[in-house]
Amino acid sequence: MWKFKYTKTLALLLLFAVVTHASAASSGQCRTNVQDNFCWPGQTCMPTHQDGLDFAASLDGDIITPTDERYPIVTIMINTRVTMFPYVVVMAESVDDVIKTVKFANKFNVRLTIRSSGHDYIGRSTGDGTFQLNLEKMKGLEVKLNSTRNADGELKAQSGNSWIRVYTELNKVNRTIIGGSAHTVSMGGYTLGGGHSPIGRKFGLAIDNLLEVEMVLANGSLVYATDTETVYVDHDTGARRISQNTDIFWALRGGGGATFGIVTAFTYKIHKDSRMVKLECISLIKDESGKDVGRAFLKSFNDLLSTTLAPEWGGYQMLEQAKGHTTGGVVLLLNHFGEWGSPSFHTIDPFLNKYRAQCQLTNKTDFLDYEKDTKDALYTNSYVFNTLMQPGGFTDAFYEFFYDMLLGNHSGLPIQMGCIGTLIGGHMNDVQPDVTAMNPGMRTGVMSLTCWGAWDPEKAGLKPEEDYIAQLADRLLTYGQGTYFNEPSAHLPNWKTDYWGGHYDRLLSIKRQWDPDHVFTCLHCVGSDTTRPFAQTPQQSPILGTVVENCG
Ligand SMILES: Cc1cc2nc3c(=O)[nH]c(=O)nc-3n(C[C@H](O)[C@H](O)[C@H](O)COP(=O)(O)OP(=O)(O)OC[C@H]3O[C@@H](n4cnc5c(N)ncnc54)[C@H](O)[C@@H]3O)c2cc1C
């Protein structure tokens, strides 16, 4: 998605002013709320220098320490507000490297963080003083056009691939896939949290297209999970156990990253590509005279979205405050997966008949032709919050709140506000709410509405700004049903129900079975508020890297 992507039209017509910044800004805080007893830098339990050297020598990839010139590049987060400083970064190049890393981390009881692309808005893929496993070099791709599991074929992809790489490869064989709209997002956290796409109303969420997951467990063993069986391969003995219990596959579809294990590869259904139409429509929120022109525009589209818009239509609704003004803009960036003029195309007519003069239609040869216009403006300093809007949720009270949030003076704080609504619904809602671990609100909703406040990075993390936005986040939640795990706010008092509705208890029970020592943890992830059972293992004094404060 989104805030960070724009078309030329958007840039010209709206005074979108996203505060961006390309340098790290650590909060210096611990980002997990687990009461941990990990071994932290500065403690005698840390691996010795020789342990580190032996470990590095055993890898296909290599390790990066804070003094390495690559360190700032591999550790900066897309949301720089949550950039933190791992003790060491392991650049894995094979499944074997992943297994060795998790076993090493376990042996010394150091906290492991897992990073595919570093897009997580609240920093779940990083942590001060952690051993960070970076998967970005694991880019294996395998396309199978003859598949017994899906008529149009399947794709096996390692977790370090970016979506644009996948789209480009699949385009060569006239196929497409459900993936992120931002080109630099990777499959890891994106898929495990659910994964919506510009063509998701047509083909469902990423997890609805998932055929198989290959995952490394905390003990180094491998798991191959599908919706019919789970195969466990013991790392020490090579023994295989096959079970018809598919709980882990259920949990991996929406239960979130960094929780059950480290996914090394995902296998997805792929789909025959199609000609597409891109539709961009634009309106001011208020015109020069202060007249509210945006509300009718929004209502007209949202009413259609909540009723008769065909699943072939997908895309985004973007709103942003114009800097220094009491107005702003609304942009609809839509796509139709199929020919201009087909019956599904015409379901947009009730809106288009009114706003044709404010819209531009463009033919696209295929999904890649549509997607190539998307640009990721990397690095932002923002505070994100989200709710899953349901049909009927776009009430007068909602629009009042929305306008106030976007156009208000934010109690005088230097905050720039914006929102992007990803269109959901369509065929995503064909999947019954309990078939995956996903928040049921995603199966009944019509829009995943994500808003953000951004401010000058020099003032990053200042409490008044965060407190102000936390209040808005609370209010936004009252208009929808829960929150999308992948568009999270660090401020979420009821995170278990907001992320997973009634699925949390089952998720926690699965977590306990598959990660009994609670090796994997992150902020507001399943089980992250429970105590870890580990005891510290005293070792020689640490030599690797720099010493940071113990968060334990
Ligand atoms: C610019 C931008 C655009 C986005 N666009 C979309 C979009 O179109 N659709 C959408 O649904 N979401 C979108 N998102 C949200 C995105 O899905 C989340 O940020 C997601 O967490 C990214 O996953 P990642 O693996 O790339 O990121 P990371 O930050 O590397 O990881 C995110 C989480 O997953 C864990 N993780 C990563 N890889 C693995 C793995 N292999 N095994 C186990 N755990 C793992 C990490 O530890 C962390 O907890 C976007 C975010 C940004 C910043």
The ligand as an SDF file (V2000), in Angstrom:
LIG
                    3D

 53 58  0  0  0  0  0  0  0  0999 V2000
    5.0840    1.0480    2.5500 C   0  0  0  0  0  0  0  0  0  0  0  0
    4.2380   -0.0530    3.0780 C   0  0  0  0  0  0  0  0  0  0  0  0
    3.3130   -0.6560    2.2530 C   0  0  0  0  0  0  0  0  0  0  0  0
    2.5090   -1.6990    2.7070 C   0  0  0  0  0  0  0  0  0  0  0  0
    1.5890   -2.2770    1.8560 N   0  0  0  0  0  0  0  0  0  0  0  0
    0.7990   -3.2840    2.2860 C   0  0  0  0  0  0  0  0  0  0  0  0
   -0.1660   -3.9090    1.4270 C   0  0  0  0  0  0  0  0  0  0  0  0
   -0.3080   -3.5590    0.2700 O   0  0  0  0  0  0  0  0  0  0  0  0
   -0.9460   -4.9020    1.9310 N   0  0  0  0  0  0  0  0  0  0  0  0
   -0.8150   -5.3240    3.2270 C   0  0  0  0  0  0  0  0  0  0  0  0
   -1.5430   -6.2450    3.6260 O   0  0  0  0  0  0  0  0  0  0  0  0
    0.0970   -4.7610    4.0600 N   0  0  0  0  0  0  0  0  0  0  0  0
    0.8890   -3.7560    3.6190 C   0  0  0  0  0  0  0  0  0  0  0  0
    1.7980   -3.1770    4.4660 N   0  0  0  0  0  0  0  0  0  0  0  0
    1.9170   -3.6900    5.8240 C   0  0  0  0  0  0  0  0  0  0  0  0
    2.8160   -4.9270    5.8000 C   0  0  0  0  0  0  0  0  0  0  0  0
    2.0350   -6.0630    5.5130 O   0  0  0  0  0  0  0  0  0  0  0  0
    3.4740   -5.1070    7.1660 C   0  0  0  0  0  0  0  0  0  0  0  0
    4.3440   -4.0260    7.4120 O   0  0  0  0  0  0  0  0  0  0  0  0
    4.2270   -6.4120    7.2520 C   0  0  0  0  0  0  0  0  0  0  0  0
    4.5720   -6.6200    8.5680 O   0  0  0  0  0  0  0  0  0  0  0  0
    5.4440   -6.4450    6.3630 C   0  0  0  0  0  0  0  0  0  0  0  0
    6.0510   -7.7040    6.4100 O   0  0  0  0  0  0  0  0  0  0  0  0
    7.6200   -7.8310    6.1380 P   0  0  0  0  0  0  0  0  0  0  0  0
    8.0030   -9.2210    6.4090 O   0  0  0  0  0  0  0  0  0  0  0  0
    7.8990   -7.2570    4.8070 O   0  0  0  0  0  0  0  0  0  0  0  0
    8.2100   -6.8290    7.2390 O   0  0  0  0  0  0  0  0  0  0  0  0
    9.1830   -7.0600    8.4900 P   0  0  0  0  0  0  0  0  0  0  0  0
    9.1960   -5.7610    9.2180 O   0  0  0  0  0  0  0  0  0  0  0  0
   10.4740   -7.6170    8.0640 O   0  0  0  0  0  0  0  0  0  0  0  0
    8.4250   -8.1600    9.3610 O   0  0  0  0  0  0  0  0  0  0  0  0
    7.1520   -7.9260    9.9190 C   0  0  0  0  0  0  0  0  0  0  0  0
    6.8540   -8.9440   11.0420 C   0  0  0  0  0  0  0  0  0  0  0  0
    6.8710  -10.2740   10.5180 O   0  0  0  0  0  0  0  0  0  0  0  0
    7.9260  -11.0310   11.1090 C   0  0  0  0  0  0  0  0  0  0  0  0
    8.5190  -11.8240   10.0410 N   0  0  0  0  0  0  0  0  0  0  0  0
    9.0640  -11.3580    8.8890 C   0  0  0  0  0  0  0  0  0  0  0  0
    9.4500  -12.3720    8.1230 N   0  0  0  0  0  0  0  0  0  0  0  0
    9.1340  -13.4980    8.7890 C   0  0  0  0  0  0  0  0  0  0  0  0
    9.2830  -14.8890    8.5190 C   0  0  0  0  0  0  0  0  0  0  0  0
    9.8340  -15.2880    7.3760 N   0  0  0  0  0  0  0  0  0  0  0  0
    8.8450  -15.8020    9.4290 N   0  0  0  0  0  0  0  0  0  0  0  0
    8.2850  -15.3930   10.5860 C   0  0  0  0  0  0  0  0  0  0  0  0
    8.1160  -14.0890   10.9070 N   0  0  0  0  0  0  0  0  0  0  0  0
    8.5400  -13.1640   10.0140 C   0  0  0  0  0  0  0  0  0  0  0  0
    8.8560  -10.0180   11.7320 C   0  0  0  0  0  0  0  0  0  0  0  0
    9.5860  -10.5440   12.8130 O   0  0  0  0  0  0  0  0  0  0  0  0
    7.8780   -8.9430   12.1680 C   0  0  0  0  0  0  0  0  0  0  0  0
    7.2640   -9.3300   13.3640 O   0  0  0  0  0  0  0  0  0  0  0  0
    2.6290   -2.1390    4.0340 C   0  0  0  0  0  0  0  0  0  0  0  0
    3.5680   -1.5300    4.8810 C   0  0  0  0  0  0  0  0  0  0  0  0
    4.3640   -0.4960    4.4110 C   0  0  0  0  0  0  0  0  0  0  0  0
    5.3510    0.1510    5.3350 C   0  0  0  0  0  0  0  0  0  0  0  0
  1  2  1  0
  2  3  1  0
  2 52  2  0
  3  4  2  0
  4  5  1  0
  4 50  1  0
  5  6  2  0
  6  7  1  0
  6 13  1  0
  7  8  2  0
  7  9  1  0
  9 10  1  0
 10 11  2  0
 10 12  1  0
 12 13  2  0
 13 14  1  0
 14 15  1  0
 14 50  1  0
 15 16  1  0
 16 17  1  0
 16 18  1  0
 18 19  1  0
 18 20  1  0
 20 21  1  0
 20 22  1  0
 22 23  1  0
 23 24  1  0
 24 25  2  0
 24 26  1  0
 24 27  1  0
 27 28  1  0
 28 29  2  0
 28 30  1  0
 28 31  1  0
 31 32  1  0
 32 33  1  0
 33 34  1  0
 33 48  1  0
 34 35  1  0
 35 36  1  0
 35 46  1  0
 36 37  1  0
 36 45  1  0
 37 38  2  0
 38 39  1  0
 39 40  1  0
 39 45  2  0
 40 41  1  0
 40 42  2  0
 42 43  1  0
 43 44  2  0
 44 45  1  0
 46 47  1  0
 46 48  1  0
 48 49  1  0
 50 51  2  0
 51 52  1  0
 52 53  1  0
M  END
$$$$
